[in-house]
Amino acid sequence: MPIHAVKDHLHPSIEDIYSTSSSERSLPKYRMPDGLTEAHAAYALVRDELLLDGNARQNLATFCTTWVEDEVKQLMTDAVDKNMIDKDEYPMTAEIESRCVHILADLWHAEKSWDTIGCSTTGSSEAAMLGGLALKWKWRARREAEGKDTAKPNIVTGPVQICWKKFARYFDVEIREVPLEGDALGLQPADLREHCDENTIGVVAALGVTFTGIYEPVEALARELDAMERDLGLDIPIHVDAASGGFIAPFIQRDLVWDFQIDRVRSINASGHKYGLAPLGVGWVVWASKDDLPDDLIFYVDYLGGNMPTFALNFSRPGGEIIAQYYNFLRLGREGYTAIQQACSDTAQWLGAELAKIGQFEMVYDGHGGLPAVAYKLKEGDHGFTLYDLSERVRMRGWQIASYPLPADREETVVQRILIRHGVSRDLAALLLKDINRAIEHLSKNPVPHSTAKPGFHHG
Ligand SMILES: *Cc1c(COP(=O)(O)O)cnc(C)c1O
């Protein structure tokens, strides 16, 4: 008897998934199939295709959360039908979002944390757009009140994440990304006079530069802007892009002054789904006071019931990530966040010290004073391989570590960066170190004649 005749007699609930007809056929990939497929078989097929994705826990190129507690998964499931924009139907989700904003305002030393305003976003990118828009609107209103030209706004930054270039292009603002000089890895106070003028809507300072993990000196930048106000009459606000550092510095670098303690810092963004420890899909933007968010950027929506203010680029969006963020605040408290971030930082510093012992490397950032990360370059000379080759070689063991050139004007320096996050234990880091050593040994014995590995890393 042909085997499929046997299968036709089996009830779907007792069939083996891999012997069903749908697992024997190749299903259409780029058009919708004509008929239905059994749920459990479709699930297995989709899940199996995802096997070819990388293993998130071994991805040390990303800042984003790759480990969550079971309770977070449960809350995400519980909230799967909650649309956070529908604040009338889900008032508790809205309340929880508001609590998170106030918790962050307090954590970032807003003088009157009850008087601040802020919101959740899909990540730091959307948060940066909103922060940038508020700067642009405030600047324009000020200029119009003075009867001055508003045609050419600019924003001054160090080496920024792509979201600021998007902000500038999408919202028609000139970006002045100050080139790195000498050994500099970020924006320096001495850069500001040359690049700022009356059309500067704000200066972006990064607490956690994407490329290396170092912090830009927010307090020193603010002091220079204070001096420029005295000397030149320019009053330029700072937005801190604390995508990662916003959830690190308040816990393990408590003496560092970078937040709303500085009067010139008018807004801050952070990624809940990075060191905020929330699952993917949440960021935050907070303004120092309600006055910093121009009222005409806020829309009032009444067609979901109620009359709700909204300031966002998106509309419908899941509420689960916001709820999970709040869960983490409640679950861990300051003590828990401090313990986790300190452990990450200690592991990064340990890894930095170990990598420094490898003859071929020169540390660019050794994990001290910034994010729990390390960045290094190859020493001068021919090693028989590039950092791109090394990234590719350790990828064979499942590790993802990024290699890329530094931004302008240091493009000739290629660095490799390793990020240590929640869930990357000392033991895991030790396994990676072993694999890096093994890869270097192999590459040194088998030099790569014409390196074909190309830079192609997208910072996330
Ligand atoms: C990751 C990152 C962003 C973008 O954040 P998303 O949450 O991925 O949108 C912006 N700025 C910095 C400094 C970052 O590290």
The ligand as an ORCA input file, in Angstrom:
! r2SCAN-3c Opt
* xyz 0 1
  C      20.614     51.720     19.802
  C      20.803     53.178     19.781
  C      19.847     54.000     19.173
  C      18.641     53.442     18.474
  O      17.834     52.806     19.419
  P      16.673     51.776     19.055
  O      16.092     51.499     20.392
  O      17.350     50.591     18.439
  O      15.746     52.456     18.120
  C      20.045     55.361     19.231
  N      21.120     55.888     19.822
  C      22.066     55.127     20.418
  C      23.238     55.787     21.084
  C      21.938     53.745     20.409
  O      22.872     52.983     20.995
*
